[in-house]
Amino acid sequence: MFSAMPIPSHLDWLIDTGERLTSADGVEIELWELQHGDDAAVLSAWAKHFREHYCDEEMLKKLVAGTGKTNGEYLLETKFPDVTEKPGPSIRSGDFAEILVADYIEYKLGYWCPRQLRYDQKWNRNESTKGCDVMGFQFVNDEGVDPNDELFVFESKASMSGNTPKNRLQDAVTDSGKDPVREATTLNALKQRFFERGEEASALKVQRFQNMADRPFRRISGAAAVLNSSLYDETLIAQTTTAGHPNSAHLKLIVIRGDTLMALVHALYERAANEA
């Protein structure tokens, strides 16, 4: 097992409401709320956690050198999706949703979730990273291979602006159905990045899941919608169907809702830059 990491303080704001919906074909949908506040210390820690998905502190020093920019200017102009120029705002909300879901499966469910490698080498800051949105790994023991080891592949969708509710959970389920095609390339990319960084032990942990026929494991799928509260429509969400999903027997559905999420997203990027 991987050693437990301290739980980031902003995860105290991610609350299981205890409410449950049922999809059109009888699958349980968990309802969570992001009850974010204005605690400066929590927001600063969250911003640092968020920033390091794109660039850790040591690399930031190296990349800013010679640019004539401050750390904040570099992050806002080169690393982070744009605050106004399309599709920058939608990429911001999508990245935020993915990172929040990664926090959920790592700190709420106990999976190892190496996600920084997904954002730190974007060639275009205003594009989504290709491949599976979030991958989590769980191991029965430190040594050897166990058929009860788990690979958790999560697809997330966001809707944080506009006036018309959309069933983003259905969109997540539909795209999750494509994950078996993307899984192999995502695992390969993760493994390669770990080897490039000299992190052989982590690369071998990923390698464990590259050949299910010879090294069986449990594959769990997930679909999440991260919604502004004003765009949450219970009737619409309950129309979600998992019919045709290749892993429908092992598919977890969640909705995370919260107030003023787009304002939070922009404030988090701004703080992440200003406090770098």
N, C-alpha and C positions, 0 to 999 in steps of 0.2 A: 504493500500500500504506500501511496505517497503521503508524506507527512502533512498534517493539517496546517494550513496557513491561517494567520489571523484574519478574522472576518472583518472586511471593511465596514466602517461605521455607517455608511449610507445604506447598507443592507438592512439596517434596522427600520428603514423607511419602506421597505418592500414587504408588504403584509398580505398574508393569506386571509382573505375575507371569510373563508369558510363556506361561501356561497358556491354552488355548483349548478351548471346547466347541463342539459343532455342534448347531444347533437341529433340531427335528423335520423341517424341510424344507431342511436343508443349509446354513443361514446361520451364519457364524462368529460366536461370542460371545467377546469379549475379557474376561479376568478381571483386575481390578485390586485392589490392597489399599491401604487407608488405614492405614499403620503409624504412627499418631500417638504422640507421646512426651510428656514432661513438661518440655520446654525452655521456660522462662518467657518468654524473649525471642521465640521463635517463636510461642508462644500469644498473647502480647500483640499482636504484629503481625497475627496472624490475626484476633484479636478486633476490632481497629481496621478491618481490611479488611471484616470481616463487618458491623460496626456501620454503616459508611458506605453499605451497601446500603439501609438504612432512613433514615439521616439524616446528612448530612455535618456537619462540625464547625461551620461558619459558620451553617447553618440550625438546628442544635441550640441554639446560643446564643440565637437569636431565639425559638425555640419554647418554651424553658424559661422565658424571661423572663416574669414576672407570674404564674407558676403556683404559686410557693411551694415548688416541688420542687427537689431536686438533679438533676443530669444523670442520674444512675443511676436515681433514682426515676421520673423522667419516662419514660425508655426502657423500664423494666420494666413500668410501669403504663399507658403510652399507646401506645408504638411496637411493642414486642416482643410476640409471642404469649405467652399466659399459661403459667406453668410448671406449673400443676396443673389449672386449670379447663378442662374439655373444651370444644371440641376443641383448646385451646391447645397441648398437647404434640405432637399429631399435625401441627399447622400448623408448629410448630418443626422437626420432623423433615423435613417436606416442603420448607420453605424452605431448610433446610440442604442437603438433597439437590440442589435446583435450583442453589443457589449453587456447590456443589462441582462439579456437572456443567458449569456455566458456566466455572469455573476450568479444568476439564479441556479444554474446547474452545478456550478463549482461550490458555492458557499451554502446553498440551501439543500442540494441533493448529494453533495459529497463526491463529485467527479473531478478528475484532473482535467483541466481545460486550458491548454496552451493556445491562447488567442492572439497575443501580441504580434506573432509572426504574420498574422493576416493583414495588418494595417501598416506595418512599418516600411514596406517597400512598394507602396502604391506608385505607379508611374504617373498617374493622373489623379490628383487629389479629389477631383470632382467625378470620380467613377467608383462604383462599387467593386469590391474585390471579388474575383471569380471563385467558384467552388462552393462547397457546403458552408453555410453560414456559421454554424457553431458545432464543434466536435468535443465530446467529453469521453474520458476513458476511466474505467474502474477495474481494479485488479483484486482478485481474491487474496493473493499473497505476493510477497516480493520476489519469490523464486519460482521459476517454471511457468507453465501455461495451464490455465484452468478453463474448462468449457463454460464456466459461469462468469468469466471476465466479460465486461460489457463495453460496447461501443455505442455511444448515444449521439445521434446526428439530429440537430435541431435546425429547423427553418424558421426565420422570424420575418414578420412584416409589420410595418408601422403606418399609422395614420394619425397625424398630430396637428393638421391644419385643414382649413376648408369648413364647409357647412353641412355636407351631405355624408352621412354614415355609409361606409362600405364594409362588406364582409371580408376584412383582411385575414381573418382566421381561415376562411375557405381558400384564399390565395396562398396562405402558408401551407395548408394541407396539399394543395395541388402541386406547389413547387417541391414540397417534401417528397412527393412521389417520384421526382426526378433525381433524388439524392443517390440512389444506387449507381447511377451512371457517373455522378460527380465524385463519389466516395473514393474511388481508387486514385484519381488524380489529386484529390485533396490530401489523402494520406501520403502520397508520394511527395507532394510539395512540403508538407510538414517535416517528413523524415529528412529530405534534402536540406532544408533550412537548419535543422538541428545539427546535421553533420557539418555544414558550413560554419556553424558557430562553435564547433568543437564539443557539442553536447551529445556525446555518443550514447550515454545511458537513456536519454530522452528519445533519441532516434530509434533505439531498439525497442522502447516501449510502444512507439507508433508501429514499428515493423511487425510487432506481435499480431496486429489486426489486418495484415495485408494478404493473408491466405486462409480464408475461412474453412476451405475443404480440408486442409492439413492441420490447421490449428483452430478448432471450433471455438466460437464465442457467441454471446448473446448480442443481437443487434436491436437497439431501441431507437425508435424515431420520435421526433417531437415537432409540433407546429405551434407557434406563438404569434399572437397579435398584440402589439403595444399601441394603445389607443388613448387619445385625449378623451377625457370623460364625456365631453360634449358630443363625441362621435361614437360613443358606445351605444349600440342598439341591441338589446337582449334578444328580441324576436329575430333579428337578422343573424346574429351569432348562432342561435339555436337551429338555423337552417343549414348549418355546415354539415357536409356529408364526407365520410371517409371512403366511400365506395370507389373501388378501383385502386386504392393505395396499396402498393406492393407489400407493405409491412403493417397493414391495418390492425392486425392482432396485437401489435406491440407499438401502439402510437399514442403518445401523450399530447393532450391539447390544453393550452392555457391562454388566458387573456390577462394582460396587465393594463390597467387603466389608471389615469391620474389627471389632475387638473393642470392646466397651463403648461403642458409638456414641451411645446415648441419653445416657449420662453425659457424654460429650464435648460433645454438643449443649448440654445444660444448663449445663455449665461454660463453654462459649464465650459463651453469652448473658450469663451472670453476669459474666464478665470484661469483656465488651463494655460492660456497664452501669457496672461499678465503676471502670473505667479511663477513662471518658468525661470 
